[in-house]
């Protein structure tokens, strides 16, 4: 199934956080916050050249709307909720 965001919206997949601390302890899922970084999967037609598929972005903790697509949780954000593009 493909999801194409409309207008000035962006479809994002959250990046995974490590489940082990620097000291070697395994962290339960309830003890970690959801990551505030993700990869752009798709952009709406009104986004223009600001973001493109594959960009790694940072976004606010409570930004976006969660959707389930084929058992995977994705986010749809307004472009204004994206704080910046993370470049390698």
PDB file of N, CA, C and O in Angstrom:
ATOM      1  N   UNK A   1       0.849  -1.172   0.000  1.00  0.00           N
ATOM      2  CA  UNK A   1       0.000   0.000   0.000  1.00  0.00           C
ATOM      3  C   UNK A   1       0.898   1.240   0.000  1.00  0.00           C
ATOM      4  O   UNK A   1       1.867   1.309   0.757  1.00  0.00           O
ATOM      5  N   UNK A   2       0.581   2.197  -0.832  1.00  0.00           N
ATOM      6  CA  UNK A   2       1.315   3.452  -0.882  1.00  0.00           C
ATOM      7  C   UNK A   2       0.477   4.552  -0.266  1.00  0.00           C
ATOM      8  O   UNK A   2      -0.736   4.606  -0.469  1.00  0.00           O
ATOM      9  N   UNK A   3       1.119   5.427   0.485  1.00  0.00           N
ATOM     10  CA  UNK A   3       0.453   6.579   1.072  1.00  0.00           C
ATOM     11  C   UNK A   3       1.121   7.819   0.501  1.00  0.00           C
ATOM     12  O   UNK A   3       2.337   7.978   0.601  1.00  0.00           O
ATOM     13  N   UNK A   4       0.330   8.694  -0.094  1.00  0.00           N
ATOM     14  CA  UNK A   4       0.852   9.936  -0.659  1.00  0.00           C
ATOM     15  C   UNK A   4       0.245  11.083   0.129  1.00  0.00           C
ATOM     16  O   UNK A   4      -0.961  11.314   0.047  1.00  0.00           O
ATOM     17  N   UNK A   5       1.063  11.815   0.899  1.00  0.00           N
ATOM     18  CA  UNK A   5       0.528  12.931   1.673  1.00  0.00           C
ATOM     19  C   UNK A   5       0.047  14.051   0.746  1.00  0.00           C
ATOM     20  O   UNK A   5       0.565  14.223  -0.357  1.00  0.00           O
ATOM     21  N   UNK A   6      -0.927  14.792   1.202  1.00  0.00           N
ATOM     22  CA  UNK A   6      -1.503  15.881   0.412  1.00  0.00           C
ATOM     23  C   UNK A   6      -0.977  17.225   0.894  1.00  0.00           C
ATOM     24  O   UNK A   6      -0.572  17.367   2.048  1.00  0.00           O
ATOM     25  N   UNK A   7      -0.988  18.195   0.013  1.00  0.00           N
ATOM     26  CA  UNK A   7      -0.632  19.564   0.378  1.00  0.00           C
ATOM     27  C   UNK A   7       0.787  19.691   0.881  1.00  0.00           C
ATOM     28  O   UNK A   7       1.730  19.211   0.253  1.00  0.00           O
ATOM     29  N   UNK A   8       0.928  20.348   2.032  1.00  0.00           N
ATOM     30  CA  UNK A   8       2.241  20.587   2.628  1.00  0.00           C
ATOM     31  C   UNK A   8       2.520  19.592   3.749  1.00  0.00           C
ATOM     32  O   UNK A   8       2.934  19.975   4.843  1.00  0.00           O
ATOM     33  N   UNK A   9       2.291  18.321   3.470  1.00  0.00           N
ATOM     34  CA  UNK A   9       2.515  17.282   4.471  1.00  0.00           C
ATOM     35  C   UNK A   9       3.611  16.335   4.011  1.00  0.00           C
ATOM     36  O   UNK A   9       3.919  16.238   2.824  1.00  0.00           O
ATOM     37  N   UNK A  10       4.198  15.630   4.996  1.00  0.00           N
ATOM     38  CA  UNK A  10       5.314  14.731   4.750  1.00  0.00           C
ATOM     39  C   UNK A  10       5.054  13.420   5.485  1.00  0.00           C
ATOM     40  O   UNK A  10       4.601  13.431   6.629  1.00  0.00           O
ATOM     41  N   UNK A  11       5.336  12.293   4.837  1.00  0.00           N
ATOM     42  CA  UNK A  11       5.213  10.973   5.456  1.00  0.00           C
ATOM     43  C   UNK A  11       6.591  10.560   5.944  1.00  0.00           C
ATOM     44  O   UNK A  11       7.556  10.584   5.180  1.00  0.00           O
ATOM     45  N   UNK A  12       6.688  10.176   7.224  1.00  0.00           N
ATOM     46  CA  UNK A  12       7.971   9.900   7.868  1.00  0.00           C
ATOM     47  C   UNK A  12       7.954   8.546   8.563  1.00  0.00           C
ATOM     48  O   UNK A  12       6.942   8.146   9.139  1.00  0.00           O
ATOM     49  N   UNK A  13       9.085   7.845   8.504  1.00  0.00           N
ATOM     50  CA  UNK A  13       9.313   6.633   9.295  1.00  0.00           C
ATOM     51  C   UNK A  13      10.333   6.998  10.374  1.00  0.00           C
ATOM     52  O   UNK A  13      11.435   7.456  10.072  1.00  0.00           O
ATOM     53  N   UNK A  14       9.950   6.789  11.630  1.00  0.00           N
ATOM     54  CA  UNK A  14      10.876   7.079  12.733  1.00  0.00           C
ATOM     55  C   UNK A  14      12.117   6.194  12.633  1.00  0.00           C
ATOM     56  O   UNK A  14      12.035   5.036  12.226  1.00  0.00           O
ATOM     57  N   UNK A  15      13.261   6.754  13.009  1.00  0.00           N
ATOM     58  CA  UNK A  15      14.492   5.965  13.075  1.00  0.00           C
ATOM     59  C   UNK A  15      14.513   5.206  14.396  1.00  0.00           C
ATOM     60  O   UNK A  15      13.996   5.692  15.402  1.00  0.00           O
ATOM     61  N   UNK A  16      15.100   4.031  14.396  1.00  0.00           N
ATOM     62  CA  UNK A  16      15.168   3.212  15.606  1.00  0.00           C
ATOM     63  C   UNK A  16      16.194   3.764  16.581  1.00  0.00           C
ATOM     64  O   UNK A  16      17.250   4.257  16.184  1.00  0.00           O
ATOM     65  N   UNK A  17      15.869   3.674  17.848  1.00  0.00           N
ATOM     66  CA  UNK A  17      16.798   4.050  18.913  1.00  0.00           C
ATOM     67  C   UNK A  17      17.508   2.786  19.391  1.00  0.00           C
ATOM     68  O   UNK A  17      16.943   1.694  19.335  1.00  0.00           O
ATOM     69  N   UNK A  18      18.737   2.935  19.856  1.00  0.00           N
ATOM     70  CA  UNK A  18      19.421   1.767  20.407  1.00  0.00           C
ATOM     71  C   UNK A  18      18.685   1.245  21.638  1.00  0.00           C
ATOM     72  O   UNK A  18      18.169   2.024  22.439  1.00  0.00           O
ATOM     73  N   UNK A  19      18.642  -0.065  21.780  1.00  0.00           N
ATOM     74  CA  UNK A  19      17.966  -0.668  22.936  1.00  0.00           C
ATOM     75  C   UNK A  19      18.956  -1.029  24.034  1.00  0.00           C
ATOM     76  O   UNK A  19      18.593  -1.653  25.031  1.00  0.00           O
ATOM     77  N   UNK A  20      20.207  -0.632  23.844  1.00  0.00           N
ATOM     78  CA  UNK A  20      21.241  -0.932  24.826  1.00  0.00           C
ATOM     79  C   UNK A  20      21.953   0.369  25.192  1.00  0.00           C
ATOM     80  O   UNK A  20      22.253   1.189  24.324  1.00  0.00           O
ATOM     81  N   UNK A  21      22.219   0.549  26.489  1.00  0.00           N
ATOM     82  CA  UNK A  21      22.902   1.757  26.935  1.00  0.00           C
ATOM     83  C   UNK A  21      24.394   1.662  26.627  1.00  0.00           C
ATOM     84  O   UNK A  21      24.898   0.603  26.251  1.00  0.00           O
ATOM     85  N   UNK A  22      25.089   2.780  26.792  1.00  0.00           N
ATOM     86  CA  UNK A  22      26.538   2.802  26.559  1.00  0.00           C
ATOM     87  C   UNK A  22      27.264   1.862  27.517  1.00  0.00           C
ATOM     88  O   UNK A  22      28.342   1.361  27.196  1.00  0.00           O
ATOM     89  N   UNK A  23      26.685   1.621  28.680  1.00  0.00           N
ATOM     90  CA  UNK A  23      27.283   0.724  29.664  1.00  0.00           C
ATOM     91  C   UNK A  23      26.941  -0.739  29.437  1.00  0.00           C
ATOM     92  O   UNK A  23      27.400  -1.596  30.193  1.00  0.00           O
ATOM     93  N   UNK A  24      26.153  -1.050  28.423  1.00  0.00           N
ATOM     94  CA  UNK A  24      25.833  -2.425  28.093  1.00  0.00           C
ATOM     95  C   UNK A  24      24.504  -2.933  28.628  1.00  0.00           C
ATOM     96  O   UNK A  24      24.158  -4.094  28.407  1.00  0.00           O
ATOM     97  N   UNK A  25      23.750  -2.089  29.327  1.00  0.00           N
ATOM     98  CA  UNK A  25      22.462  -2.511  29.864  1.00  0.00           C
ATOM     99  C   UNK A  25      21.391  -2.422  28.781  1.00  0.00           C
ATOM    100  O   UNK A  25      21.377  -1.486  27.982  1.00  0.00           O
ATOM    101  N   UNK A  26      20.503  -3.398  28.767  1.00  0.00           N
ATOM    102  CA  UNK A  26      19.394  -3.372  27.820  1.00  0.00           C
ATOM    103  C   UNK A  26      18.259  -2.554  28.420  1.00  0.00           C
ATOM    104  O   UNK A  26      17.870  -2.758  29.571  1.00  0.00           O
ATOM    105  N   UNK A  27      17.733  -1.628  27.627  1.00  0.00           N
ATOM    106  CA  UNK A  27      16.697  -0.719  28.097  1.00  0.00           C
ATOM    107  C   UNK A  27      15.331  -1.208  27.646  1.00  0.00           C
ATOM    108  O   UNK A  27      15.153  -1.521  26.469  1.00  0.00           O
ATOM    109  N   UNK A  28      14.353  -1.283  28.558  1.00  0.00           N
ATOM    110  CA  UNK A  28      12.997  -1.663  28.138  1.00  0.00           C
ATOM    111  C   UNK A  28      12.385  -0.544  27.305  1.00  0.00           C
ATOM    112  O   UNK A  28      12.757   0.620  27.449  1.00  0.00           O
ATOM    113  N   UNK A  29      11.454  -0.898  26.442  1.00  0.00           N
ATOM    114  CA  UNK A  29      10.829   0.079  25.559  1.00  0.00           C
ATOM    115  C   UNK A  29      10.125   1.181  26.336  1.00  0.00           C
ATOM    116  O   UNK A  29      10.057   2.321  25.875  1.00  0.00           O
ATOM    117  N   UNK A  30       9.601   0.851  27.507  1.00  0.00           N
ATOM    118  CA  UNK A  30       8.882   1.842  28.309  1.00  0.00           C
ATOM    119  C   UNK A  30       9.819   2.866  28.936  1.00  0.00           C
ATOM    120  O   UNK A  30       9.359   3.921  29.373  1.00  0.00           O
ATOM    121  N   UNK A  31      11.116   2.587  28.993  1.00  0.00           N
ATOM    122  CA  UNK A  31      12.077   3.503  29.611  1.00  0.00           C
ATOM    123  C   UNK A  31      12.703   4.460  28.600  1.00  0.00           C
ATOM    124  O   UNK A  31      13.459   5.352  28.985  1.00  0.00           O
ATOM    125  N   UNK A  32      12.406   4.293  27.345  1.00  0.00           N
ATOM    126  CA  UNK A  32      13.004   5.152  26.328  1.00  0.00           C
ATOM    127  C   UNK A  32      11.931   6.014  25.662  1.00  0.00           C
ATOM    128  O   UNK A  32      10.775   5.610  25.537  1.00  0.00           O
ATOM    129  N   UNK A  33      12.338   7.195  25.243  1.00  0.00           N
ATOM    130  CA  UNK A  33      11.427   8.071  24.516  1.00  0.00           C
ATOM    131  C   UNK A  33      11.435   7.706  23.045  1.00  0.00           C
ATOM    132  O   UNK A  33      12.411   7.153  22.538  1.00  0.00           O
ATOM    133  N   UNK A  34      10.349   8.014  22.365  1.00  0.00           N
ATOM    134  CA  UNK A  34      10.300   7.764  20.928  1.00  0.00           C
ATOM    135  C   UNK A  34      11.281   8.704  20.244  1.00  0.00           C
ATOM    136  O   UNK A  34      11.422   9.857  20.653  1.00  0.00           O
ATOM    137  N   UNK A  35      11.957   8.228  19.212  1.00  0.00           N
ATOM    138  CA  UNK A  35      12.928   9.080  18.529  1.00  0.00           C
ATOM    139  C   UNK A  35      12.263  10.266  17.848  1.00  0.00           C
ATOM    140  O   UNK A  35      11.124  10.187  17.390  1.00  0.00           O
ATOM    141  N   UNK A  36      13.004  11.368  17.794  1.00  0.00           N
ATOM    142  CA  UNK A  36      12.525  12.580  17.151  1.00  0.00           C
ATOM    143  C   UNK A  36      13.249  12.788  15.824  1.00  0.00           C
ATOM    144  O   UNK A  36      13.388  13.914  15.345  1.00  0.00           O
ATOM    145  N   UNK A  37      13.703  11.689  15.245  1.00  0.00           N
ATOM    146  CA  UNK A  37      14.345  11.716  13.941  1.00  0.00           C
ATOM    147  C   UNK A  37      13.686  10.674  13.061  1.00  0.00           C
ATOM    148  O   UNK A  37      13.195   9.655  13.545  1.00  0.00           O
ATOM    149  N   UNK A  38      13.680  10.938  11.768  1.00  0.00           N
ATOM    150  CA  UNK A  38      13.086   9.986  10.853  1.00  0.00           C
ATOM    151  C   UNK A  38      13.541  10.199   9.429  1.00  0.00           C
ATOM    152  O   UNK A  38      14.254  11.155   9.122  1.00  0.00           O
ATOM    153  N   UNK A  39      13.118   9.290   8.557  1.00  0.00           N
ATOM    154  CA  UNK A  39      13.406   9.365   7.120  1.00  0.00           C
ATOM    155  C   UNK A  39      12.124   9.743   6.391  1.00  0.00           C
ATOM    156  O   UNK A  39      11.047   9.227   6.691  1.00  0.00           O
ATOM    157  N   UNK A  40      12.255  10.642   5.439  1.00  0.00           N
ATOM    158  CA  UNK A  40      11.122  11.052   4.622  1.00  0.00           C
ATOM    159  C   UNK A  40      10.818   9.941   3.623  1.00  0.00           C
ATOM    160  O   UNK A  40      11.688   9.542   2.849  1.00  0.00           O
ATOM    161  N   UNK A  41       9.589   9.446   3.639  1.00  0.00           N
ATOM    162  CA  UNK A  41       9.158   8.414   2.705  1.00  0.00           C
ATOM    163  C   UNK A  41       8.472   9.018   1.486  1.00  0.00           C
ATOM    164  O   UNK A  41       8.623   8.522   0.369  1.00  0.00           O
ATOM    165  N   UNK A  42       7.713  10.100   1.711  1.00  0.00           N
ATOM    166  CA  UNK A  42       6.962  10.716   0.629  1.00  0.00           C
ATOM    167  C   UNK A  42       6.619  12.148   1.028  1.00  0.00           C
ATOM    168  O   UNK A  42       6.486  12.452   2.213  1.00  0.00           O
ATOM    169  N   UNK A  43       6.475  13.026   0.037  1.00  0.00           N
ATOM    170  CA  UNK A  43       6.122  14.419   0.305  1.00  0.00           C
ATOM    171  C   UNK A  43       4.916  14.816  -0.528  1.00  0.00           C
ATOM    172  O   UNK A  43       4.688  14.271  -1.608  1.00  0.00           O
ATOM    173  N   UNK A  44       4.150  15.765  -0.019  1.00  0.00           N
ATOM    174  CA  UNK A  44       3.008  16.292  -0.754  1.00  0.00           C
ATOM    175  C   UNK A  44       3.458  17.204  -1.890  1.00  0.00           C
ATOM    176  O   UNK A  44       4.602  17.658  -1.919  1.00  0.00           O
ATOM    177  N   UNK A  45       2.556  17.461  -2.813  1.00  0.00           N
ATOM    178  CA  UNK A  45       2.873  18.246  -4.006  1.00  0.00           C
ATOM    179  C   UNK A  45       3.260  19.687  -3.681  1.00  0.00           C
ATOM    180  O   UNK A  45       4.029  20.293  -4.428  1.00  0.00           O
ATOM    181  N   UNK A  46       2.750  20.246  -2.595  1.00  0.00           N
ATOM    182  CA  UNK A  46       3.013  21.646  -2.268  1.00  0.00           C
ATOM    183  C   UNK A  46       4.308  21.842  -1.492  1.00  0.00           C
ATOM    184  O   UNK A  46       4.652  22.979  -1.168  1.00  0.00           O
ATOM    185  N   UNK A  47       5.034  20.775  -1.183  1.00  0.00           N
ATOM    186  CA  UNK A  47       6.267  20.894  -0.401  1.00  0.00           C
ATOM    187  C   UNK A  47       7.376  21.527  -1.230  1.00  0.00           C
ATOM    188  O   UNK A  47       8.202  22.261  -0.688  1.00  0.00           O
ATOM    189  N   UNK A  48       7.410  21.260  -2.518  1.00  0.00           N
ATOM    190  CA  UNK A  48       8.433  21.846  -3.380  1.00  0.00           C
ATOM    191  C   UNK A  48       9.794  21.219  -3.169  1.00  0.00           C
ATOM    192  O   UNK A  48       9.906  20.003  -3.011  1.00  0.00           O
ATOM    193  N   UNK A  49      10.826  22.042  -3.165  1.00  0.00           N
ATOM    194  CA  UNK A  49      12.206  21.554  -3.043  1.00  0.00           C
ATOM    195  C   UNK A  49      12.700  21.521  -1.600  1.00  0.00           C
ATOM    196  O   UNK A  49      13.861  21.190  -1.362  1.00  0.00           O
ATOM    197  N   UNK A  50      11.859  21.850  -0.643  1.00  0.00           N
ATOM    198  CA  UNK A  50      12.275  21.907   0.750  1.00  0.00           C
ATOM    199  C   UNK A  50      12.747  20.546   1.256  1.00  0.00           C
ATOM    200  O   UNK A  50      13.824  20.438   1.844  1.00  0.00           O
ATOM    201  N   UNK A  51      11.953  19.521   1.032  1.00  0.00           N
ATOM    202  CA  UNK A  51      12.276  18.162   1.464  1.00  0.00           C
ATOM    203  C   UNK A  51      12.098  17.214   0.296  1.00  0.00           C
ATOM    204  O   UNK A  51      11.310  17.464  -0.616  1.00  0.00           O
ATOM    205  N   UNK A  52      12.845  16.119   0.341  1.00  0.00           N
ATOM    206  CA  UNK A  52      12.691  15.096  -0.693  1.00  0.00           C
ATOM    207  C   UNK A  52      12.758  13.715  -0.047  1.00  0.00           C
ATOM    208  O   UNK A  52      13.202  13.574   1.093  1.00  0.00           O
ATOM    209  N   UNK A  53      12.326  12.724  -0.766  1.00  0.00           N
ATOM    210  CA  UNK A  53      12.331  11.357  -0.270  1.00  0.00           C
ATOM    211  C   UNK A  53      13.761  10.958   0.105  1.00  0.00           C
ATOM    212  O   UNK A  53      14.708  11.222  -0.637  1.00  0.00           O
ATOM    213  N   UNK A  54      13.898  10.317   1.274  1.00  0.00           N
ATOM    214  CA  UNK A  54      15.199   9.861   1.743  1.00  0.00           C
ATOM    215  C   UNK A  54      15.891  10.810   2.699  1.00  0.00           C
ATOM    216  O   UNK A  54      16.864  10.417   3.342  1.00  0.00           O
ATOM    217  N   UNK A  55      15.420  12.061   2.822  1.00  0.00           N
ATOM    218  CA  UNK A  55      16.036  13.008   3.756  1.00  0.00           C
ATOM    219  C   UNK A  55      15.876  12.522   5.191  1.00  0.00           C
ATOM    220  O   UNK A  55      14.836  11.975   5.559  1.00  0.00           O
ATOM    221  N   UNK A  56      16.908  12.726   5.992  1.00  0.00           N
ATOM    222  CA  UNK A  56      16.840  12.444   7.431  1.00  0.00           C
ATOM    223  C   UNK A  56      16.477  13.756   8.108  1.00  0.00           C
ATOM    224  O   UNK A  56      17.170  14.757   7.929  1.00  0.00           O
ATOM    225  N   UNK A  57      15.399  13.761   8.883  1.00  0.00           N
ATOM    226  CA  UNK A  57      14.887  15.001   9.460  1.00  0.00           C
ATOM    227  C   UNK A  57      14.686  14.868  10.972  1.00  0.00           C
ATOM    228  O   UNK A  57      14.549  13.771  11.513  1.00  0.00           O
ATOM    229  N   UNK A  58      14.674  16.031  11.629  1.00  0.00           N
ATOM    230  CA  UNK A  58      14.340  16.131  13.048  1.00  0.00           C
ATOM    231  C   UNK A  58      12.980  16.811  13.149  1.00  0.00           C
ATOM    232  O   UNK A  58      12.665  17.712  12.372  1.00  0.00           O
ATOM    233  N   UNK A  59      12.177  16.369  14.115  1.00  0.00           N
ATOM    234  CA  UNK A  59      10.843  16.944  14.300  1.00  0.00           C
ATOM    235  C   UNK A  59      10.519  16.990  15.777  1.00  0.00           C
ATOM    236  O   UNK A  59      11.181  16.340  16.586  1.00  0.00           O
ATOM    237  N   UNK A  60       9.502  17.758  16.128  1.00  0.00           N
ATOM    238  CA  UNK A  60       9.105  17.917  17.521  1.00  0.00           C
ATOM    239  C   UNK A  60       8.565  16.635  18.136  1.00  0.00           C
ATOM    240  O   UNK A  60       8.064  15.758  17.432  1.00  0.00           O
ATOM    241  N   UNK A  61       8.671  16.537  19.437  1.00  0.00           N
ATOM    242  CA  UNK A  61       8.271  15.334  20.175  1.00  0.00           C
ATOM    243  C   UNK A  61       6.812  14.957  19.946  1.00  0.00           C
ATOM    244  O   UNK A  61       6.506  13.775  19.788  1.00  0.00           O
ATOM    245  N   UNK A  62       5.926  15.910  19.926  1.00  0.00           N
ATOM    246  CA  UNK A  62       4.497  15.622  19.808  1.00  0.00           C
ATOM    247  C   UNK A  62       3.939  15.981  18.440  1.00  0.00           C
ATOM    248  O   UNK A  62       2.727  16.115  18.278  1.00  0.00           O
ATOM    249  N   UNK A  63       4.812  16.136  17.458  1.00  0.00           N
ATOM    250  CA  UNK A  63       4.390  16.548  16.115  1.00  0.00           C
ATOM    251  C   UNK A  63       3.768  15.385  15.348  1.00  0.00           C
ATOM    252  O   UNK A  63       4.105  14.221  15.566  1.00  0.00           O
ATOM    253  N   UNK A  64       2.868  15.724  14.462  1.00  0.00           N
ATOM    254  CA  UNK A  64       2.343  14.753  13.510  1.00  0.00           C
ATOM    255  C   UNK A  64       1.202  13.896  14.010  1.00  0.00           C
ATOM    256  O   UNK A  64       0.801  13.938  15.174  1.00  0.00           O
ATOM    257  N   UNK A  65       0.699  13.114  13.064  1.00  0.00           N
ATOM    258  CA  UNK A  65      -0.369  12.155  13.323  1.00  0.00           C
ATOM    259  C   UNK A  65       0.133  10.764  12.988  1.00  0.00           C
ATOM    260  O   UNK A  65       0.710  10.544  11.923  1.00  0.00           O
ATOM    261  N   UNK A  66      -0.088   9.823  13.896  1.00  0.00           N
ATOM    262  CA  UNK A  66       0.343   8.440  13.671  1.00  0.00           C
ATOM    263  C   UNK A  66      -0.659   7.732  12.777  1.00  0.00           C
ATOM    264  O   UNK A  66      -1.869   7.906  12.920  1.00  0.00           O
ATOM    265  N   UNK A  67      -0.143   6.928  11.848  1.00  0.00           N
ATOM    266  CA  UNK A  67      -0.994   6.072  11.037  1.00  0.00           C
ATOM    267  C   UNK A  67      -0.345   4.694  10.968  1.00  0.00           C
ATOM    268  O   UNK A  67       0.874   4.569  11.082  1.00  0.00           O
ATOM    269  N   UNK A  68      -1.158   3.670  10.782  1.00  0.00           N
ATOM    270  CA  UNK A  68      -0.676   2.304  10.622  1.00  0.00           C
ATOM    271  C   UNK A  68      -0.770   1.925   9.150  1.00  0.00           C
ATOM    272  O   UNK A  68      -1.843   1.997   8.551  1.00  0.00           O
ATOM    273  N   UNK A  69       0.353   1.523   8.571  1.00  0.00           N
ATOM    274  CA  UNK A  69       0.394   1.081   7.182  1.00  0.00           C
ATOM    275  C   UNK A  69       1.068  -0.280   7.156  1.00  0.00           C
ATOM    276  O   UNK A  69       2.261  -0.399   7.436  1.00  0.00           O
ATOM    277  N   UNK A  70       0.305  -1.295   6.820  1.00  0.00           N
ATOM    278  CA  UNK A  70       0.818  -2.666   6.753  1.00  0.00           C
ATOM    279  C   UNK A  70       1.551  -3.059   8.037  1.00  0.00           C
ATOM    280  O   UNK A  70       2.623  -3.662   7.991  1.00  0.00           O
ATOM    281  N   UNK A  71       0.961  -2.712   9.177  1.00  0.00           N
ATOM    282  CA  UNK A  71       1.506  -3.092  10.475  1.00  0.00           C
ATOM    283  C   UNK A  71       2.639  -2.221  10.972  1.00  0.00           C
ATOM    284  O   UNK A  71       3.192  -2.492  12.038  1.00  0.00           O
ATOM    285  N   UNK A  72       3.000  -1.193  10.241  1.00  0.00           N
ATOM    286  CA  UNK A  72       4.093  -0.302  10.636  1.00  0.00           C
ATOM    287  C   UNK A  72       3.525   1.063  10.996  1.00  0.00           C
ATOM    288  O   UNK A  72       2.654   1.587  10.300  1.00  0.00           O
ATOM    289  N   UNK A  73       4.030   1.643  12.102  1.00  0.00           N
ATOM    290  CA  UNK A  73       3.576   2.962  12.521  1.00  0.00           C
ATOM    291  C   UNK A  73       4.392   4.033  11.797  1.00  0.00           C
ATOM    292  O   UNK A  73       5.618   4.064  11.902  1.00  0.00           O
ATOM    293  N   UNK A  74       3.705   4.910  11.064  1.00  0.00           N
ATOM    294  CA  UNK A  74       4.335   6.015  10.356  1.00  0.00           C
ATOM    295  C   UNK A  74       3.737   7.322  10.860  1.00  0.00           C
ATOM    296  O   UNK A  74       2.708   7.319  11.536  1.00  0.00           O
ATOM    297  N   UNK A  75       4.380   8.436  10.530  1.00  0.00           N
ATOM    298  CA  UNK A  75       3.892   9.753  10.917  1.00  0.00           C
ATOM    299  C   UNK A  75       3.607  10.593   9.685  1.00  0.00           C
ATOM    300  O   UNK A  75       4.349  10.549   8.703  1.00  0.00           O
ATOM    301  N   UNK A  76       2.534  11.351   9.746  1.00  0.00           N
ATOM    302  CA  UNK A  76       2.284  12.376   8.745  1.00  0.00           C
ATOM    303  C   UNK A  76       2.422  13.716   9.458  1.00  0.00           C
ATOM    304  O   UNK A  76       1.705  14.008  10.415  1.00  0.00           O
ATOM    305  N   UNK A  77       3.367  14.529   8.966  1.00  0.00           N
ATOM    306  CA  UNK A  77       3.665  15.819   9.570  1.00  0.00           C
ATOM    307  C   UNK A  77       3.375  16.945   8.599  1.00  0.00           C
ATOM    308  O   UNK A  77       3.462  16.764   7.384  1.00  0.00           O
ATOM    309  N   UNK A  78       3.029  18.111   9.132  1.00  0.00           N
ATOM    310  CA  UNK A  78       3.031  19.326   8.331  1.00  0.00           C
ATOM    311  C   UNK A  78       4.490  19.721   8.141  1.00  0.00           C
ATOM    312  O   UNK A  78       5.317  19.462   9.015  1.00  0.00           O
ATOM    313  N   UNK A  79       4.811  20.334   7.031  1.00  0.00           N
ATOM    314  CA  UNK A  79       6.190  20.747   6.776  1.00  0.00           C
ATOM    315  C   UNK A  79       6.703  21.652   7.888  1.00  0.00           C
ATOM    316  O   UNK A  79       7.884  21.599   8.229  1.00  0.00           O
ATOM    317  N   UNK A  80       5.838  22.476   8.453  1.00  0.00           N
ATOM    318  CA  UNK A  80       6.235  23.369   9.541  1.00  0.00           C
ATOM    319  C   UNK A  80       6.649  22.644  10.813  1.00  0.00           C
ATOM    320  O   UNK A  80       7.326  23.227  11.660  1.00  0.00           O
ATOM    321  N   UNK A  81       6.251  21.377  10.962  1.00  0.00           N
ATOM    322  CA  UNK A  81       6.637  20.590  12.139  1.00  0.00           C
ATOM    323  C   UNK A  81       8.039  20.001  12.012  1.00  0.00           C
ATOM    324  O   UNK A  81       8.610  19.529  12.995  1.00  0.00           O
ATOM    325  N   UNK A  82       8.587  20.032  10.806  1.00  0.00           N
ATOM    326  CA  UNK A  82       9.950  19.530  10.600  1.00  0.00           C
ATOM    327  C   UNK A  82      10.917  20.624  11.024  1.00  0.00           C
ATOM    328  O   UNK A  82      10.875  21.736  10.498  1.00  0.00           O
ATOM    329  N   UNK A  83      11.795  20.305  11.985  1.00  0.00           N
ATOM    330  CA  UNK A  83      12.711  21.290  12.534  1.00  0.00           C
ATOM    331  C   UNK A  83      13.942  21.502  11.661  1.00  0.00           C
ATOM    332  O   UNK A  83      14.506  22.596  11.625  1.00  0.00           O
ATOM    333  N   UNK A  84      14.353  20.456  10.960  1.00  0.00           N
ATOM    334  CA  UNK A  84      15.523  20.598  10.107  1.00  0.00           C
ATOM    335  C   UNK A  84      15.895  19.286   9.451  1.00  0.00           C
ATOM    336  O   UNK A  84      15.416  18.217   9.830  1.00  0.00           O
ATOM    337  N   UNK A  85      16.770  19.395   8.447  1.00  0.00           N
ATOM    338  CA  UNK A  85      17.302  18.234   7.749  1.00  0.00           C
ATOM    339  C   UNK A  85      18.668  17.924   8.351  1.00  0.00           C
ATOM    340  O   UNK A  85      19.505  18.815   8.496  1.00  0.00           O
ATOM    341  N   UNK A  86      18.888  16.669   8.696  1.00  0.00           N
ATOM    342  CA  UNK A  86      20.162  16.226   9.268  1.00  0.00           C
ATOM    343  C   UNK A  86      21.028  15.719   8.134  1.00  0.00           C
ATOM    344  O   UNK A  86      20.686  14.745   7.463  1.00  0.00           O
ATOM    345  N   UNK A  87      22.144  16.382   7.926  1.00  0.00           N
ATOM    346  CA  UNK A  87      23.042  15.999   6.841  1.00  0.00           C
ATOM    347  C   UNK A  87      24.251  15.288   7.412  1.00  0.00           C
ATOM    348  O   UNK A  87      24.762  15.647   8.473  1.00  0.00           O
ATOM    349  N   UNK A  88      24.709  14.255   6.677  1.00  0.00           N
ATOM    350  CA  UNK A  88      25.845  13.447   7.153  1.00  0.00           C
ATOM    351  C   UNK A  88      27.147  14.186   6.990  1.00  0.00           C
ATOM    352  O   UNK A  88      28.204  13.659   7.337  1.00  0.00           O
TER     353      UNK A  88
END
